[in-house]
Amino acid sequence: MNALVANLSNPTRILLIIAVPVLAHLLVILVRRTSSRLIRAMPESSFAKARTFTGLLTSVVIFVLYFVAVGLVLKEFGVSLTAYLASASVLGLAVGFGSQGLVQDVVTGLTLIFSDLVDIGDMVEISGQTGIAESIGMRFTVIKNHLGAEVHIPNRTISNVINYPRGYVRCLVDVTLSNDPDAAKRMTEKIHAIVDTAFEQFPGLFITAPSSEGIIKTSRGKAFLRIKFRVWPGRGGVLETTLKQEIVASLNELDPNYSEWMVAVNYEVEKKKIPLTFRDFPQKKS
């Protein structure tokens, strides 16, 4: 092959030198278009993973094409391929030492993607930041928080991931009511007014508008009003303090003996599984 190239005329060798990088560039364009078509053909659920993996593979192929093309061109100018590879190895080693953070970002990003810990659209808490996953890249994971701001988290700083499968935290506020129907009706009206005001006052707290499950009666005859909230993870402190205090203070105007223990705040992250009873297990026939 070397002897064949050496026997070529100078114009032909010049054309060959020009043709090598041009051909490499055309191959790069072909690789990029092919990868784009493959990504578009992927199902939407795996689009983020396919885009990242295909992008990484495309970058590697493009680098190899350009690297080989430059080596072939330099060879025509009398540069030894051995020296070229040696210098590239030394340069790559130096760049590797100087970009350890970048390597950590890439490795952590790939781990995050292929371990199925997070999908686009999930409500997650990553490294203390809570929001909806917008993108998972090779260097940054982007989430949108309750204020609508995009938070770019370097992948190397990710130490733990919490996934909220519902996309929110359900908060149940149970307010004990009077056994007198007229008093209970007045209490309910006051509670609804306070809840509506809280929804307008704290827009960054709620995922959706609060809803009421109505008056619930226990087996002992006590009645309570249950208000259901869908809140951002870690943002329920307002319900435990401000909202609860306002409800107690308002109901104190109707009943001076009304106390804080009569308002309970509870949280649910996932739907509770119904526990099995003795009847659910198969019985042996005698």
Secondary structure, DSSP 4 states (H G I P E B T S, - for coil): -HHHHHTS-HHHHHHHHHHHHHHHHHHHHHHHHHHHHHHHHS-GGGHHHHHHHHHHHHHHHHHHHHHHHHHHHHHHTT--HHHHHHHHHHHHHHHHHHTHHHHHHHHHHHHHHHTTS--TT-EEEETTEEEEEEEE-SSEEEEE-TTS-EEEEEGGG---EEEETTSSEEEEEEEE--SSHHHHHHHHHHHHHHHHHHHHH-TTTBSS--EEEEEEE-TTS-EEEEEEEEE-TT-THHIIIIIHHHHHHHHHTT-TT--GGGEEEEEESSPPPPPP-GGGSPPPP-
